[in-house]
Amino acid sequence: MAPNNKASFDITWLSLREPVDHRSRAETLLPHLEAASNAHRWSRVLDLGSGTGSNLRYLAPRLPRSHDWTLVDYDSALLNHPVHVNLRAQVRSVRRVHRDLTAHDLPEVGQANLVTGSALLDLVSHDWLKRLVQACQKTGCDAYFALNYDGDIRWFSGGLHSDDLRPDNVPDDELIRAAVNAHQRGDKGFGPALGPTAGIIADRLFKAAGYRTWLSPSPWWLGPQDHQLVDRLINGWKEASLEVDYDPVHADRIKAWVEHRRQTVNNGSFTLRVGHQDLVAVLPSPNPASPKPRDEE
């Protein structure tokens, strides 16, 4: 989930969220990825909106065999950031493509066995996603999209693993959540964004295209150790809420909420849940009599 309305991200934000993203992914989906990789003999992975390479760093060591990776992003500074990964056994090659993802065609899909992305689908439009699903179906590739924001924001008092974890609601939590979710549906460059409905709609579109799908929760559970990330979220939610609703009365309430939640963080005993969903979509295995593996040209 982006901290504001722009579908572009600074390296500090991406660095803060990477360890949280990695620990939050739905690991129950990994066996489905491994099975699909073996059945369909993946050799080429396409990572859309790759940023600095976080998705590669998470996924490459969890896939069987080594793969050729293509990283696609429109932000050349992020794209050219060193991947900093020692995965020679899992990564055969890394190719970087500087491309505007809002373009009608993504020709790299036609060369992929797996198309993947992290924190991407909630930014895109229904039409864009439908075209991507159609391109995947035409190519015969599988898909894995992680950490799609689902609209859930909840605060708790106490630590995540404590015995006294309980809801910590204040009156304007719902005002902020509704404003943030409305903002998430705004145009991020792809047309009206799917926002909190991204996971469900992607699941539906892939199923309609003949895929078998698995959709699993992958929420962020944030605590005092993540205070820098939480501070960024609070500031981003404030900006998004004010942009959506600048009624002077609501503006005062939003600013008061920000001060309250900053105090929550400063007090040091809190848990914040931000909902996400991970999706795996796999085409049925080809007929065993078929002589041509999918990783051949």
PELIN-V351423 format. One record per residue. N is the residue number from 1. SS is DSSP state (h for helix, s for strand, l for the rest). PHI is phi in whole degrees, -180 to 180 (NA if undefined). OMEGA is omega in degrees with one decimal (* if undefined). Layout:
BEGIN
N | SS | PHI | OMEGA
N | SS | PHI | OMEGA
END
This chain:
BEGIN
1 | l | NA | -179.3
2 | l | -75 | 178.5
3 | l | -78 | 179.2
4 | l | -150 | -170.6
5 | l | -86 | -173.2
6 | l | -91 | 177.6
7 | l | -85 | 174.2
8 | l | -143 | -167.7
9 | l | -141 | 178.0
10 | l | -86 | -174.2
11 | h | -64 | 178.8
12 | h | -61 | 178.3
13 | h | -59 | -179.2
14 | h | -65 | 178.6
15 | h | -68 | 179.3
16 | h | -66 | -174.2
17 | h | -85 | -173.3
18 | h | -57 | -179.7
19 | h | -64 | 177.4
20 | h | -70 | 176.1
21 | h | -56 | -174.7
22 | h | -65 | -178.4
23 | h | -77 | -175.4
24 | h | -93 | -175.3
25 | l | -61 | -178.8
26 | l | -77 | -176.8
27 | h | -69 | 176.1
28 | h | -65 | 179.3
29 | h | -85 | -175.4
30 | h | -60 | 177.4
31 | h | -61 | 177.8
32 | h | -69 | 176.4
33 | h | -66 | 179.9
34 | h | -63 | -179.9
35 | h | -64 | 179.6
36 | h | -67 | 178.6
37 | h | -61 | 179.4
38 | h | -71 | -177.1
39 | h | -69 | -174.5
40 | h | -104 | 174.5
41 | l | 53 | 178.5
42 | l | -59 | 169.8
43 | l | -136 | -175.9
44 | s | -128 | -179.6
45 | s | -116 | 177.8
46 | s | -111 | -179.0
47 | s | -109 | -177.7
48 | s | -90 | -176.4
49 | l | 64 | -167.5
50 | l | -72 | -177.7
51 | l | 58 | -178.3
52 | l | -91 | 177.1
53 | l | 104 | -178.7
54 | h | -60 | -178.7
55 | h | -63 | 176.5
56 | h | -61 | -177.5
57 | h | -62 | 177.5
58 | h | -78 | -165.5
59 | h | -82 | -173.3
60 | h | -54 | -179.0
61 | h | -73 | -178.5
62 | h | -104 | 176.6
63 | l | -102 | 174.4
64 | l | -70 | 176.8
65 | l | 69 | 178.8
66 | l | -97 | -176.2
67 | s | -138 | 168.9
68 | s | -91 | -177.8
69 | s | -106 | 170.0
70 | s | -117 | 179.9
71 | s | -102 | -177.5
72 | s | -121 | 175.9
73 | s | -157 | 178.6
74 | l | -89 | -179.5
75 | l | -93 | -174.4
76 | h | -66 | 179.1
77 | h | -64 | 177.2
78 | h | -70 | -176.3
79 | h | -62 | -177.1
80 | l | -90 | 176.1
81 | l | -65 | -178.9
82 | l | -56 | 179.3
83 | l | -69 | 177.9
84 | l | 51 | 180.0
85 | l | -138 | 179.1
86 | l | -105 | -173.9
87 | l | -130 | -175.6
88 | l | -60 | -179.7
89 | l | -75 | -176.3
90 | l | -108 | -177.4
91 | s | -119 | -178.1
92 | s | -79 | 179.0
93 | s | -158 | 176.0
94 | s | -130 | 176.9
95 | s | -115 | -179.6
96 | s | -110 | 179.8
97 | s | -125 | 177.0
98 | s | -86 | -174.2
99 | l | -147 | 173.7
100 | l | -76 | -177.3
101 | l | -69 | 178.0
102 | l | -77 | 179.5
103 | l | -60 | -176.0
104 | l | -63 | -177.1
105 | l | -113 | 172.6
106 | l | -123 | -172.4
107 | h | -61 | -178.8
108 | h | -64 | 178.7
109 | h | -59 | -177.6
110 | h | -66 | 180.0
111 | h | -109 | -171.5
112 | l | -103 | 167.6
113 | l | -96 | 176.3
114 | s | -132 | 172.0
115 | s | -106 | -175.7
116 | s | -139 | 177.0
117 | s | -169 | 179.7
118 | s | -125 | 179.1
119 | l | 55 | -176.2
120 | l | -111 | -165.6
121 | h | -66 | 178.2
122 | h | -71 | 178.0
123 | h | -91 | -170.3
124 | l | -96 | 179.9
125 | s | -91 | 176.7
126 | h | -61 | -179.2
127 | h | -63 | 179.9
128 | h | -63 | -178.9
129 | h | -66 | 178.6
130 | h | -61 | 177.4
131 | h | -64 | 179.2
132 | h | -65 | 178.7
133 | h | -61 | 178.8
134 | h | -63 | 178.5
135 | h | -66 | 177.3
136 | h | -64 | 180.0
137 | h | -62 | -179.3
138 | h | -63 | 180.0
139 | h | -74 | -175.3
140 | l | 86 | -178.2
141 | l | -100 | 177.8
142 | s | -92 | -174.5
143 | s | -143 | 175.9
144 | s | -146 | -179.8
145 | s | -123 | -173.1
146 | s | -104 | 167.0
147 | s | 59 | 173.7
148 | s | -89 | -176.5
149 | s | -59 | -175.5
150 | s | -116 | 173.3
151 | s | 95 | -175.3
152 | s | -95 | 175.1
153 | s | -132 | -178.4
154 | s | -140 | 178.8
155 | s | -107 | 176.8
156 | s | -135 | 171.4
157 | s | -93 | -177.4
158 | l | 89 | 179.0
159 | l | -79 | -175.2
160 | l | -57 | -175.2
161 | l | -101 | 179.3
162 | l | -85 | -179.7
163 | l | -80 | -174.9
164 | l | -110 | 177.1
165 | l | -65 | -178.2
166 | s | -149 | -179.0
167 | s | -57 | 177.1
168 | l | -124 | -175.1
169 | l | -100 | 169.8
170 | l | -121 | -170.1
171 | l | -53 | -173.8
172 | l | -97 | 170.7
173 | h | -57 | -178.2
174 | h | -70 | 175.9
175 | h | -58 | -179.0
176 | h | -67 | -178.4
177 | h | -59 | -179.4
178 | h | -65 | 179.9
179 | h | -67 | 178.8
180 | h | -62 | -178.5
181 | h | -68 | 174.1
182 | h | -64 | 179.2
183 | h | -65 | 179.5
184 | h | -62 | -179.7
185 | l | -86 | 178.0
186 | l | -71 | -177.2
187 | s | -74 | 177.1
188 | l | -103 | -179.2
189 | l | 109 | -178.5
190 | l | -106 | -167.1
191 | l | 104 | -178.9
192 | s | -53 | -172.3
193 | s | -75 | 176.8
194 | l | -70 | 177.5
195 | h | 54 | -174.4
196 | h | -65 | -179.2
197 | h | -92 | -170.8
198 | h | -58 | -176.7
199 | h | -62 | -178.6
200 | h | -65 | -178.4
201 | h | -69 | 177.3
202 | h | -62 | 177.5
203 | h | -58 | -178.4
204 | h | -66 | -177.3
205 | h | -68 | 178.7
206 | h | -67 | 176.6
207 | h | -61 | -179.9
208 | h | -63 | 179.3
209 | l | -88 | 175.9
210 | l | 97 | -179.4
211 | s | -86 | 165.0
212 | s | -92 | -172.3
213 | s | -126 | 172.2
214 | s | -135 | -179.6
215 | s | -122 | -174.8
216 | s | -132 | 176.5
217 | s | -64 | 175.5
218 | l | -141 | -173.2
219 | l | -70 | 164.8
220 | s | -76 | 167.5
221 | s | -113 | -172.3
222 | s | -111 | 178.8
223 | l | -139 | -176.9
224 | h | -54 | 179.9
225 | h | -68 | -179.1
226 | h | -107 | -169.9
227 | h | -60 | 179.3
228 | h | -66 | 177.6
229 | h | -66 | -179.9
230 | h | -64 | 176.1
231 | h | -59 | 178.3
232 | h | -64 | 178.5
233 | h | -62 | -179.1
234 | h | -59 | 179.1
235 | h | -64 | 179.0
236 | h | -66 | 178.4
237 | h | -66 | 176.1
238 | h | -62 | -179.2
239 | h | -61 | -179.4
240 | h | -64 | -178.0
241 | h | -66 | 179.0
242 | h | -68 | 178.9
243 | h | -69 | -179.9
244 | h | -74 | -171.8
245 | l | -141 | 178.7
246 | l | -104 | 166.1
247 | l | -60 | -176.3
248 | h | -54 | 178.9
249 | h | -66 | 179.1
250 | h | -66 | 179.3
251 | h | -60 | 177.7
252 | h | -65 | 179.2
253 | h | -66 | 179.1
254 | h | -63 | -179.8
255 | h | -65 | 177.0
256 | h | -66 | 177.4
257 | h | -62 | 179.7
258 | h | -59 | 179.7
259 | h | -63 | 179.1
260 | h | -63 | -177.0
261 | h | -73 | 172.5
262 | h | -64 | 176.9
263 | h | -67 | 175.1
264 | h | -55 | -178.9
265 | h | -67 | -178.9
266 | h | -65 | 179.2
267 | h | -69 | 168.2
268 | l | 84 | 177.1
269 | l | -132 | -176.6
270 | s | -152 | 170.1
271 | s | -137 | 177.9
272 | s | -120 | 176.5
273 | s | -106 | 174.7
274 | s | -119 | -171.3
275 | s | -76 | 173.0
276 | s | -142 | 176.6
277 | s | -136 | 174.5
278 | s | -109 | -178.7
279 | s | -127 | 168.3
280 | s | -116 | 178.4
281 | s | -130 | -173.5
282 | s | -129 | 173.9
283 | s | -74 | 175.5
284 | l | -56 | -179.6
285 | l | -61 | 178.9
286 | l | -66 | 176.5
287 | l | -57 | -179.3
288 | l | -56 | -180.0
289 | l | -76 | -178.4
290 | l | -64 | -173.6
291 | l | -83 | -170.3
292 | l | -111 | 176.9
293 | l | -69 | -174.3
294 | l | -74 | 179.7
295 | l | -95 | 174.5
296 | l | -90 | 176.9
297 | l | -69 | *
END
